[in-house]
């Protein structure tokens, strides 16, 4: 796990640039760019970043994975439902095409079995 990348990702998610993040934790944007490159941070700095970005980065180090936010769960569920709807539409289209040709196929099948 690359902690700096996780911090950078979270800042992007909430649309907080390096300058604004630096202002919130009382450091320069150059230091923020340095943080983005680091794999580990001291706990005091990590706490300030967690507060500024409204995210528990400490949870990344716990045994239990951080819980997904409700919005993330809903996005995933919506994505799965969209895929299911697309699949069901394909099935529906195939059934409609089969029904259009069903009458002809049944008549042919009736004569071939007699």
Secondary structure, DSSP 4 states (H G I P E B T S, - for coil): --HHHHHHHHHHHTT--HHHHHHHHTS-HHHHHHHHH-S---HHHHHHHHHHHT--GGGGGSSSPPPPPHHHHHHHHHHHHHHHHHHHHHHHHHHHHHHHHHHHHHHHHHHHH-
